[in-house]
Amino acid sequence: MAQKRKIPTVRLRRLAAELRRLRAESGMTREDVTERTGINGTTLYRIEGVQARPQKRTLMALLDLYGVNEPHRGEIIAMSQGASQQGWLRPYHGELPEEYTTFISFESEAWEVRNYQSLFIPGLLQTEDYARAVIRGTLPLATTDEVEARVRARIERQATLAGERPLRLWATMDEAALHRAVGGPAVMRAQMQHLLDASQQPHIRLQVIPFAAGAHPGMAGSFALLVFADREEPEIIYVDSMAGEFFLETEVEVRRYSGMFDHLMAQALSPDDTHRLIVTLSDNAKKWEV
């Protein structure tokens, strides 16, 4: 039986970053820490690499070595105790790629997501029929079960947009996403209406970059920037490309993508003009006929 996959949480990522910072400030290498505490080098590597939560005894040894006192000590201990609590995962998520389930977990803990899509309607705003058509089309070798697992995950993710404290979504896309006949005319008409309805929500901002804007930074590919309520938690960039799914976390990378998103917003239609464009396309259903 396969071992249950461990998906990192925002708390675990922050804990690992803090332990790395404390070691760096102490001027110690991992080998130094191993020599002075007896903690296995592989274990320390996994803890600092966001692959494992430290056992209490291990954490206490590290805090003693680094000279961490109250109240900071208590804050780190509390962070460790909550580090394994998944914000949003389902049993069947084991069938999905690890990078995607990691993204789902981070997204569920985010305060705001700034998402740019070059070819598709943003996932959090897709209808079920549109999502199924996209997944079938982009993953032609996937089994029916694999397709349905991804569809279910995509639709369930949209629960983050509901509730008393919904996720703030700033979604922008290239106009090409509105013209591509994914699933056929009926699916597209329903998808356009769903976009119009969603864009009326106060926590959702939808903008389209028109063809008339010409070349723009987003033509290189799609990405999502995740922002967390705790400003001490670094932002994360998630990129889903033909080369695979991956995360970017350094300050330089986040700043570059954040600046790119600002440029895209400057070239996009306003939310009101975006609404009018979608209405126009919806009224011209022949556009999606093959």
GUKOLTOR-461040 format. One record per residue (C-alpha): residue number from 1; z, x, y. Coordinates in nm, 4 decimals, always signed. Last residue first. Layout:
N
<node num="NUM" pz="Z" px="X" py="Y"/>
...
This chain:
290
<node num="290" pz="-3.5502" px="-1.7458" py="+2.4889"/>
<node num="289" pz="-3.3790" px="-1.9935" py="+2.7195"/>
<node num="288" pz="-3.1043" px="-1.8442" py="+2.9323"/>
<node num="287" pz="-3.2781" px="-1.8822" py="+3.2718"/>
<node num="286" pz="-3.3807" px="-2.2359" py="+3.1734"/>
<node num="285" pz="-3.0230" px="-2.3443" py="+3.2538"/>
<node num="284" pz="-3.0840" px="-2.3191" py="+3.6302"/>
<node num="283" pz="-2.7870" px="-2.5201" py="+3.7551"/>
<node num="282" pz="-2.5522" px="-2.2739" py="+3.5844"/>
<node num="281" pz="-2.7232" px="-1.9842" py="+3.7617"/>
<node num="280" pz="-2.6716" px="-2.1475" py="+4.1009"/>
<node num="279" pz="-2.3068" px="-2.2271" py="+4.0251"/>
<node num="278" pz="-2.2494" px="-1.8662" py="+3.9194"/>
<node num="277" pz="-2.4007" px="-1.7390" py="+4.2456"/>
<node num="276" pz="-2.1889" px="-1.9782" py="+4.4529"/>
<node num="275" pz="-1.8692" px="-1.8612" py="+4.2865"/>
<node num="274" pz="-1.9649" px="-1.4982" py="+4.3461"/>
<node num="273" pz="-2.0234" px="-1.5800" py="+4.7122"/>
<node num="272" pz="-1.6711" px="-1.7231" py="+4.7317"/>
<node num="271" pz="-1.5155" px="-1.4292" py="+4.5438"/>
<node num="270" pz="-1.6956" px="-1.1860" py="+4.7793"/>
<node num="269" pz="-2.0043" px="-1.0168" py="+4.6398"/>
<node num="268" pz="-1.9555" px="-0.6678" py="+4.5051"/>
<node num="267" pz="-2.0489" px="-0.3393" py="+4.6738"/>
<node num="266" pz="-1.7054" px="-0.2730" py="+4.8284"/>
<node num="265" pz="-1.5369" px="-0.3848" py="+4.5075"/>
<node num="264" pz="-1.7387" px="-0.1295" py="+4.3102"/>
<node num="263" pz="-1.6337" px="+0.1480" py="+4.5490"/>
<node num="262" pz="-1.2667" px="+0.0521" py="+4.5077"/>
<node num="261" pz="-1.3119" px="+0.0555" py="+4.1281"/>
<node num="260" pz="-1.4527" px="+0.4079" py="+4.1482"/>
<node num="259" pz="-1.1514" px="+0.5175" py="+4.3509"/>
<node num="258" pz="-0.9206" px="+0.3815" py="+4.0819"/>
<node num="257" pz="-1.1329" px="+0.5584" py="+3.8215"/>
<node num="256" pz="-1.0986" px="+0.8950" py="+3.9939"/>
<node num="255" pz="-0.7287" px="+0.8474" py="+4.0726"/>
<node num="254" pz="-0.6556" px="+0.7612" py="+3.7102"/>
<node num="253" pz="-0.8407" px="+1.0702" py="+3.5887"/>
<node num="252" pz="-0.6668" px="+1.3045" py="+3.8345"/>
<node num="251" pz="-0.3219" px="+1.1603" py="+3.7623"/>
<node num="250" pz="-0.3708" px="+1.2088" py="+3.3900"/>
<node num="249" pz="-0.3701" px="+0.9012" py="+3.1669"/>
<node num="248" pz="-0.7130" px="+0.8402" py="+3.0174"/>
<node num="247" pz="-0.7297" px="+0.6247" py="+2.7039"/>
<node num="246" pz="-0.9987" px="+0.6035" py="+2.4365"/>
<node num="245" pz="-1.2387" px="+0.3715" py="+2.2563"/>
<node num="244" pz="-1.5470" px="+0.5147" py="+2.0876"/>
<node num="243" pz="-1.8623" px="+0.7111" py="+2.1707"/>
<node num="242" pz="-2.0534" px="+0.3874" py="+2.2283"/>
<node num="241" pz="-1.7931" px="+0.3060" py="+2.4924"/>
<node num="240" pz="-1.4618" px="+0.1282" py="+2.5463"/>
<node num="239" pz="-1.2608" px="+0.3015" py="+2.8190"/>
<node num="238" pz="-0.8953" px="+0.2268" py="+2.8956"/>
<node num="237" pz="-0.7404" px="+0.3815" py="+3.2072"/>
<node num="236" pz="-0.3619" px="+0.3836" py="+3.2272"/>
<node num="235" pz="-0.1278" px="+0.3627" py="+3.5273"/>
<node num="234" pz="+0.1889" px="+0.5701" py="+3.5258"/>
<node num="233" pz="+0.5229" px="+0.3900" py="+3.4804"/>
<node num="232" pz="+0.7500" px="+0.4744" py="+3.7744"/>
<node num="231" pz="+0.5969" px="+0.1790" py="+3.9590"/>
<node num="230" pz="+0.7617" px="-0.0571" py="+3.7107"/>
<node num="229" pz="+0.5397" px="-0.3644" py="+3.7347"/>
<node num="228" pz="+0.2629" px="-0.1877" py="+3.5422"/>
<node num="227" pz="-0.1009" px="-0.1300" py="+3.6356"/>
<node num="226" pz="-0.3774" px="-0.1150" py="+3.3742"/>
<node num="225" pz="-0.7237" px="+0.0061" py="+3.4786"/>
<node num="224" pz="-1.0038" px="-0.1249" py="+3.2586"/>
<node num="223" pz="-1.3411" px="+0.0368" py="+3.1966"/>
<node num="222" pz="-1.7119" px="-0.0344" py="+3.1604"/>
<node num="221" pz="-1.9979" px="+0.2136" py="+3.1766"/>
<node num="220" pz="-2.2049" px="+0.4610" py="+3.3803"/>
<node num="219" pz="-2.3566" px="+0.1777" py="+3.5861"/>
<node num="218" pz="-2.0135" px="+0.1240" py="+3.7390"/>
<node num="217" pz="-2.0678" px="+0.3831" py="+4.0125"/>
<node num="216" pz="-2.3489" px="+0.1810" py="+4.1804"/>
<node num="215" pz="-2.7300" px="+0.1779" py="+4.1971"/>
<node num="214" pz="-2.8856" px="-0.1190" py="+4.3745"/>
<node num="213" pz="-2.6666" px="-0.3696" py="+4.5561"/>
<node num="212" pz="-2.9525" px="-0.6218" py="+4.5342"/>
<node num="211" pz="-2.8789" px="-0.6699" py="+4.1632"/>
<node num="210" pz="-2.5520" px="-0.8277" py="+4.2683"/>
<node num="209" pz="-2.2063" px="-0.6850" py="+4.1895"/>
<node num="208" pz="-2.0032" px="-0.9868" py="+4.0826"/>
<node num="207" pz="-1.6457" px="-1.0700" py="+4.1797"/>
<node num="206" pz="-1.3610" px="-1.2592" py="+4.0132"/>
<node num="205" pz="-1.0012" px="-1.2582" py="+4.1346"/>
<node num="204" pz="-0.7500" px="-1.4221" py="+3.9012"/>
<node num="203" pz="-0.3826" px="-1.4734" py="+3.9952"/>
<node num="202" pz="-0.4510" px="-1.7739" py="+4.2205"/>
<node num="201" pz="-0.6514" px="-1.9581" py="+3.9515"/>
<node num="200" pz="-0.9788" px="-2.0952" py="+4.0877"/>
<node num="199" pz="-1.1714" px="-1.8103" py="+3.9245"/>
<node num="198" pz="-1.0734" px="-1.9448" py="+3.5822"/>
<node num="197" pz="-1.2530" px="-2.2759" py="+3.6372"/>
<node num="196" pz="-1.5748" px="-2.1117" py="+3.7594"/>
<node num="195" pz="-1.5667" px="-1.8588" py="+3.4769"/>
<node num="194" pz="-1.5167" px="-2.1363" py="+3.2194"/>
<node num="193" pz="-1.8086" px="-2.3258" py="+3.3704"/>
<node num="192" pz="-2.0272" px="-2.0167" py="+3.3311"/>
<node num="191" pz="-1.9167" px="-1.9753" py="+2.9689"/>
<node num="190" pz="-1.9972" px="-2.3385" py="+2.8876"/>
<node num="189" pz="-2.3462" px="-2.2966" py="+3.0338"/>
<node num="188" pz="-2.3865" px="-1.9670" py="+2.8482"/>
<node num="187" pz="-2.2935" px="-2.1148" py="+2.5110"/>
<node num="186" pz="-2.5356" px="-2.4039" py="+2.5608"/>
<node num="185" pz="-2.8183" px="-2.1734" py="+2.6765"/>
<node num="184" pz="-2.8015" px="-1.9250" py="+2.3864"/>
<node num="183" pz="-2.5281" px="-1.7150" py="+2.2214"/>
<node num="182" pz="-2.5484" px="-1.4343" py="+2.4767"/>
<node num="181" pz="-2.8418" px="-1.5069" py="+2.7066"/>
<node num="180" pz="-2.8081" px="-1.2051" py="+2.9405"/>
<node num="179" pz="-2.8278" px="-1.3267" py="+3.3000"/>
<node num="178" pz="-2.4593" px="-1.3382" py="+3.3929"/>
<node num="177" pz="-2.3809" px="-0.9956" py="+3.2484"/>
<node num="176" pz="-2.6705" px="-0.8452" py="+3.4477"/>
<node num="175" pz="-2.4887" px="-0.9422" py="+3.7692"/>
<node num="174" pz="-2.2623" px="-0.6426" py="+3.7099"/>
<node num="173" pz="-1.9017" px="-0.7289" py="+3.6568"/>
<node num="172" pz="-1.5720" px="-0.7547" py="+3.8405"/>
<node num="171" pz="-1.2353" px="-0.8756" py="+3.7237"/>
<node num="170" pz="-0.9079" px="-0.8475" py="+3.9130"/>
<node num="169" pz="-0.6584" px="-1.0014" py="+3.6761"/>
<node num="168" pz="-0.2903" px="-1.0540" py="+3.7546"/>
<node num="167" pz="-0.1050" px="-1.1222" py="+3.4290"/>
<node num="166" pz="+0.0853" px="-1.4467" py="+3.4387"/>
<node num="165" pz="+0.4522" px="-1.4758" py="+3.5317"/>
<node num="164" pz="+0.5426" px="-1.8415" py="+3.4673"/>
<node num="163" pz="+0.2935" px="-1.8841" py="+3.1841"/>
<node num="162" pz="-0.0785" px="-1.8227" py="+3.1469"/>
<node num="161" pz="-0.3066" px="-1.5197" py="+3.1942"/>
<node num="160" pz="-0.1288" px="-1.3282" py="+2.9168"/>
<node num="159" pz="-0.2350" px="-1.6078" py="+2.6793"/>
<node num="158" pz="-0.5873" px="-1.4683" py="+2.7172"/>
<node num="157" pz="-0.5054" px="-1.2042" py="+2.4579"/>
<node num="156" pz="-0.5086" px="-1.4833" py="+2.1986"/>
<node num="155" pz="-0.8807" px="-1.5343" py="+2.2625"/>
<node num="154" pz="-0.9683" px="-1.1685" py="+2.2144"/>
<node num="153" pz="-0.7472" px="-1.1291" py="+1.9079"/>
<node num="152" pz="-0.8971" px="-1.4366" py="+1.7423"/>
<node num="151" pz="-1.2511" px="-1.3151" py="+1.8101"/>
<node num="150" pz="-1.1675" px="-0.9694" py="+1.6739"/>
<node num="149" pz="-1.0193" px="-1.1117" py="+1.3550"/>
<node num="148" pz="-1.3173" px="-1.3484" py="+1.3243"/>
<node num="147" pz="-1.5667" px="-1.0610" py="+1.3381"/>
<node num="146" pz="-1.3731" px="-0.8585" py="+1.0819"/>
<node num="145" pz="-1.3497" px="-1.1575" py="+0.8477"/>
<node num="144" pz="-1.7236" px="-1.2268" py="+0.8809"/>
<node num="143" pz="-1.7969" px="-0.8649" py="+0.7943"/>
<node num="142" pz="-1.9042" px="-0.6148" py="+1.0590"/>
<node num="141" pz="-2.2431" px="-0.4419" py="+1.0173"/>
<node num="140" pz="-2.4048" px="-0.6067" py="+1.3221"/>
<node num="139" pz="-2.1171" px="-0.5072" py="+1.5553"/>
<node num="138" pz="-2.2625" px="-0.5589" py="+1.9054"/>
<node num="137" pz="-2.4360" px="-0.8880" py="+1.8282"/>
<node num="136" pz="-2.1634" px="-1.0373" py="+1.6119"/>
<node num="135" pz="-1.8997" px="-0.9385" py="+1.8673"/>
<node num="134" pz="-2.0926" px="-1.0812" py="+2.1606"/>
<node num="133" pz="-2.1749" px="-1.4079" py="+1.9803"/>
<node num="132" pz="-1.8110" px="-1.4547" py="+1.8762"/>
<node num="131" pz="-1.6867" px="-1.3853" py="+2.2286"/>
<node num="130" pz="-1.9350" px="-1.6337" py="+2.3773"/>
<node num="129" pz="-1.8267" px="-1.9026" py="+2.1322"/>
<node num="128" pz="-1.4559" px="-1.8361" py="+2.1994"/>
<node num="127" pz="-1.4995" px="-1.8455" py="+2.5759"/>
<node num="126" pz="-1.4725" px="-1.5151" py="+2.7597"/>
<node num="125" pz="-1.2499" px="-1.4592" py="+3.0640"/>
<node num="124" pz="-1.0019" px="-1.2077" py="+2.9195"/>
<node num="123" pz="-1.2954" px="-1.0222" py="+2.7607"/>
<node num="122" pz="-1.4790" px="-0.9627" py="+3.0907"/>
<node num="121" pz="-1.8301" px="-1.1189" py="+3.0746"/>
<node num="120" pz="-2.0562" px="-0.8527" py="+2.9314"/>
<node num="119" pz="-2.3015" px="-0.5840" py="+3.0436"/>
<node num="118" pz="-2.1421" px="-0.3662" py="+3.3139"/>
<node num="117" pz="-1.7822" px="-0.4791" py="+3.2899"/>
<node num="116" pz="-1.5119" px="-0.3702" py="+3.5356"/>
<node num="115" pz="-1.1483" px="-0.4628" py="+3.4781"/>
<node num="114" pz="-0.8526" px="-0.4239" py="+3.7101"/>
<node num="113" pz="-0.5502" px="-0.5345" py="+3.5099"/>
<node num="112" pz="-0.2177" px="-0.6230" py="+3.6714"/>
<node num="111" pz="+0.1465" px="-0.6458" py="+3.5641"/>
<node num="110" pz="+0.0917" px="-0.4764" py="+3.2291"/>
<node num="109" pz="+0.3081" px="-0.5298" py="+2.9212"/>
<node num="108" pz="+0.0551" px="-0.7402" py="+2.7291"/>
<node num="107" pz="-0.2213" px="-0.4985" py="+2.8313"/>
<node num="106" pz="-0.0317" px="-0.2056" py="+2.6793"/>
<node num="105" pz="+0.0018" px="-0.3803" py="+2.3426"/>
<node num="104" pz="-0.3590" px="-0.5000" py="+2.3426"/>
<node num="103" pz="-0.4777" px="-0.1478" py="+2.4318"/>
<node num="102" pz="-0.2842" px="-0.0053" py="+2.1371"/>
<node num="101" pz="-0.4401" px="-0.2722" py="+1.9166"/>
<node num="100" pz="-0.7829" px="-0.1605" py="+2.0402"/>
<node num="99" pz="-0.7163" px="+0.2100" py="+1.9863"/>
<node num="98" pz="-0.5941" px="+0.1426" py="+1.6317"/>
<node num="97" pz="-0.9101" px="-0.0432" py="+1.5304"/>
<node num="96" pz="-0.8396" px="-0.3985" py="+1.4079"/>
<node num="95" pz="-0.7392" px="-0.5106" py="+1.0575"/>
<node num="94" pz="-0.3750" px="-0.4218" py="+1.1223"/>
<node num="93" pz="-0.3934" px="-0.6811" py="+1.3987"/>
<node num="92" pz="-0.3534" px="-0.9453" py="+1.1297"/>
<node num="91" pz="+0.0266" px="-0.9438" py="+1.1636"/>
<node num="90" pz="+0.0147" px="-1.0192" py="+1.5396"/>
<node num="89" pz="+0.1025" px="-0.7975" py="+1.8332"/>
<node num="88" pz="+0.2270" px="-0.8559" py="+2.1858"/>
<node num="87" pz="+0.5030" px="-0.6628" py="+2.3669"/>
<node num="86" pz="+0.5999" px="-0.4501" py="+2.0719"/>
<node num="85" pz="+0.9649" px="-0.3452" py="+2.0787"/>
<node num="84" pz="+0.9855" px="+0.0129" py="+1.9498"/>
<node num="83" pz="+1.0817" px="+0.1720" py="+2.2819"/>
<node num="82" pz="+1.3672" px="-0.0658" py="+2.3592"/>
<node num="81" pz="+1.6441" px="+0.1581" py="+2.2259"/>
<node num="80" pz="+1.4714" px="+0.4671" py="+2.3608"/>
<node num="79" pz="+1.4633" px="+0.3330" py="+2.7172"/>
<node num="78" pz="+1.8304" px="+0.2422" py="+2.6911"/>
<node num="77" pz="+1.9100" px="+0.6004" py="+2.5845"/>
<node num="76" pz="+1.7010" px="+0.7366" py="+2.8728"/>
<node num="75" pz="+1.8812" px="+0.5170" py="+3.1263"/>
<node num="74" pz="+2.2204" px="+0.6139" py="+2.9856"/>
<node num="73" pz="+2.1442" px="+0.9840" py="+3.0312"/>
<node num="72" pz="+2.0211" px="+0.9295" py="+3.3866"/>
<node num="71" pz="+2.3549" px="+0.7757" py="+3.4854"/>
<node num="70" pz="+2.5016" px="+0.9948" py="+3.3547"/>
<node num="69" pz="+2.4268" px="+1.3532" py="+3.2557"/>
<node num="68" pz="+2.1227" px="+1.5355" py="+3.1123"/>
<node num="67" pz="+2.1930" px="+1.9016" py="+3.0356"/>
<node num="66" pz="+1.8587" px="+1.9672" py="+2.8636"/>
<node num="65" pz="+2.0298" px="+2.0740" py="+2.5406"/>
<node num="64" pz="+2.2689" px="+1.7795" py="+2.5477"/>
<node num="63" pz="+1.9815" px="+1.5369" py="+2.6096"/>
<node num="62" pz="+1.7837" px="+1.6885" py="+2.3229"/>
<node num="61" pz="+2.0766" px="+1.6732" py="+2.0794"/>
<node num="60" pz="+2.1495" px="+1.3128" py="+2.1775"/>
<node num="59" pz="+1.7860" px="+1.2190" py="+2.1146"/>
<node num="58" pz="+1.7884" px="+1.3769" py="+1.7696"/>
<node num="57" pz="+2.1103" px="+1.1984" py="+1.6705"/>
<node num="56" pz="+1.9762" px="+0.8661" py="+1.7969"/>
<node num="55" pz="+1.6491" px="+0.8990" py="+1.6053"/>
<node num="54" pz="+1.3515" px="+0.9807" py="+1.8236"/>
<node num="53" pz="+1.0706" px="+0.7258" py="+1.8541"/>
<node num="52" pz="+0.7450" px="+0.8503" py="+1.7018"/>
<node num="51" pz="+0.3796" px="+0.9119" py="+1.7890"/>
<node num="50" pz="+0.4119" px="+0.9303" py="+2.1664"/>
<node num="49" pz="+0.3121" px="+1.3000" py="+2.1629"/>
<node num="48" pz="+0.6554" px="+1.4167" py="+2.2784"/>
<node num="47" pz="+0.8192" px="+1.2548" py="+1.9760"/>
<node num="46" pz="+0.5446" px="+1.3670" py="+1.7377"/>
<node num="45" pz="+0.5653" px="+1.7285" py="+1.8571"/>
<node num="44" pz="+0.9451" px="+1.7232" py="+1.8258"/>
<node num="43" pz="+0.9174" px="+1.5990" py="+1.4673"/>
<node num="42" pz="+0.6595" px="+1.8651" py="+1.3850"/>
<node num="41" pz="+0.8878" px="+2.1357" py="+1.5238"/>
<node num="40" pz="+1.1846" px="+2.0168" py="+1.3180"/>
<node num="39" pz="+1.4994" px="+1.9791" py="+1.5259"/>
<node num="38" pz="+1.7373" px="+2.2667" py="+1.4488"/>
<node num="37" pz="+1.8840" px="+2.2442" py="+1.7982"/>
<node num="36" pz="+1.8514" px="+2.5933" py="+1.9485"/>
<node num="35" pz="+1.5610" px="+2.7259" py="+1.7405"/>
<node num="34" pz="+1.3684" px="+2.3984" py="+1.7506"/>
<node num="33" pz="+1.4091" px="+2.3735" py="+2.1273"/>
<node num="32" pz="+1.2877" px="+2.7305" py="+2.1760"/>
<node num="31" pz="+0.9852" px="+2.6647" py="+1.9525"/>
<node num="30" pz="+0.9015" px="+2.3578" py="+2.1589"/>
<node num="29" pz="+0.8933" px="+2.5872" py="+2.4618"/>
<node num="28" pz="+1.1786" px="+2.5933" py="+2.7108"/>
<node num="27" pz="+1.1722" px="+2.6278" py="+3.0900"/>
<node num="26" pz="+1.4401" px="+2.3624" py="+3.1345"/>
<node num="25" pz="+1.2118" px="+2.1750" py="+3.3725"/>
<node num="24" pz="+0.9400" px="+2.1695" py="+3.1054"/>
<node num="23" pz="+1.1840" px="+2.0312" py="+2.8480"/>
<node num="22" pz="+1.2959" px="+1.7578" py="+3.0870"/>
<node num="21" pz="+0.9355" px="+1.6669" py="+3.1705"/>
<node num="20" pz="+0.8356" px="+1.6412" py="+2.8034"/>
<node num="19" pz="+1.1378" px="+1.4201" py="+2.7387"/>
<node num="18" pz="+1.0415" px="+1.1999" py="+3.0334"/>
<node num="17" pz="+0.6799" px="+1.1675" py="+2.9183"/>
<node num="16" pz="+0.7911" px="+1.0738" py="+2.5666"/>
<node num="15" pz="+1.0253" px="+0.8060" py="+2.7020"/>
<node num="14" pz="+0.7503" px="+0.6662" py="+2.9267"/>
<node num="13" pz="+0.5092" px="+0.6386" py="+2.6357"/>
<node num="12" pz="+0.7769" px="+0.4756" py="+2.4215"/>
<node num="11" pz="+0.8523" px="+0.2231" py="+2.6954"/>
<node num="10" pz="+0.4808" px="+0.1440" py="+2.7430"/>
<node num="9" pz="+0.4560" px="+0.0761" py="+2.3733"/>
<node num="8" pz="+0.2963" px="+0.2898" py="+2.1048"/>
<node num="7" pz="+0.1540" px="+0.1199" py="+1.7933"/>
<node num="6" pz="+0.2955" px="+0.2383" py="+1.4618"/>
<node num="5" pz="+0.0709" px="+0.1424" py="+1.1717"/>
<node num="4" pz="+0.2364" px="+0.0057" py="+0.8611"/>
<node num="3" pz="+0.1808" px="+0.2428" py="+0.5721"/>
<node num="2" pz="-0.1004" px="+0.1405" py="+0.3391"/>
<node num="1" pz="+0.0000" px="+0.0000" py="+0.0000"/>
